[in-house]
Amino acid sequence: MNHTPSSDRHRIFSPLAPSRGRRSFADTWWGNAWVTALEGPTLASTGRLARGRTYARAGNVREITIIPGRATAQVKGSLPTPYRTSMQIPQLTTQQWDALLDVAAAQAGHLAALLDRDMPTTLAHDAAQAGVRLLPTRGELVPYCSCPDNGNPCKHAAALYYQVARLLDQDPFVLLLLRGRGESELLAELHRRNVAQAAAATAAKPAAAAPRGVAARQVFAAAQSGLPPLPAPPLALHQPGPVAQLAAVVDPVSGVDAEALEFLAADTAARATHLLRQALLPQGEPISPPELSVTDDAARLAAADPVLGIFQRLAWGTRRTPNGLARAAAAWHYGGAAALAILDEPQEGDPLYLRAVREEIKQNWDGEHAPRLRADGSSWLTVLGHDAQLRLGTDGRLWYPFRKKYSLWWPAGFPQHDVTAVLADLVAPDGE
């Protein structure tokens, strides 16, 4: 039995950016075929699928892990802690894989495309003719979610369903991995069958007279065409490794606080890992970290949940109360420097725009009556009767949810472009 590298059967995808304003959810044939297979009259009538689609468009689905038969992710709901969500899909049997590979190897177009890391759209139809269904029916998908909703699927699992469609936009081989096999082992098996077919065809031909000579470029081209594809590059680390543990609490010679040094080393490793992952993204542009003031950087460090002693030192060093630093750390957790910018001071905005936003909420509200809103300044909307507030970000597009706690407004979730969706999460009963 051939050994399969773990990276080939265990792929991790970074969170996808919000995708609001697009007419169709997916961009490619494979992504749209997944959506078509997913959306049926039974599920569509429940409304949970539509809400999951909204969650996926808003970017509520975090990092997605794909292994044979399963996709898992954390999905942000109305509570600060995201829900653990997964989707199970049946894997193809050994006989079904043999039939699928026979179909692919039998047609030169399929074989050439697959060996070139491209999945032809006709493969799904030809596989179905051979009795192998690549795209699942809605009854084959089995959801799991840690939320209290017993819907099948709940809106969090539905969001993961939809986000898989966008993964198929990027790489249709994700579907084959969900069905049980990684890309490298598939390409190796297809190459083996291609060589075997070529050898069989050569053996069946009558022997021909040896040619006088062959141009070197023809020999070189024939050798190149028979080589297997290069293996995929190794995946970047997704988690930094552990830092060294220092023996002494405070070094007697230098006076260095070991606990603080270990915390800063872990923070440095985490930032380096994040920057490396960004640099290795396909067609990615390097993103420079923002330049932060001392107080804002303390909020970033506090968001990493340090031990109590370090947290208190961060508060003391920036002349904040522990409660004030915790509030700033929450802002950083949900929106980074952009969320800190609106933590205490409203941004300049257009009052007429707020009026238009309130009217938009009334028109799009899924219920009998939309909550009553009061404009506080030109960029804040306070929800009357709920101790909740919406704040417009500095970019003039994202809306940040806030809740009142300890007589102060605290960040309450990740920002979204859809102001109605943010408001619905804010006023939803606990547990949704």
Buried (B, 14 or more C-beta within 10 A) or exposed (E): EEEBBEBBBBBBBEBBEBBEEEEEBBBBBBBBBBBEBBBEEEBEEBEBBBBBBBBBBBBBBBEBBBBBBBBBBBBBBBBBEBBBBBBBBBBBEEEBBBBBBEBBBEBEEBBEBBBEEEBBEEBBEBBEEBEBBBBBEBEEBBBBBBBEBEBBBBBBBBBBBBBBBBBBBBBBBBBBBBBBBBBBBBBBBBBEBBEEBEEEEEEEEEEEEEEEEEEEEEEEEEEEEEEBBEEBEEBEEEEBEEBEEBEEEEEEEEEEBBBBBBBBBBBEBBEEBBBEBBEEEEEEEEEEEEEBEEBBBBBBBBBBEBEEEBBEBBBEEBEBEBEBBBBBBBBBBBBBBBBBBBBEEEBEBEEEEBEEBBEBBEEBBEEEEBBEBEBEBBBBBBBEEBEBBBBBBBEEEBBBBBBBEEEEBBBBBBBBBBBBBBBBBBBEEEEB
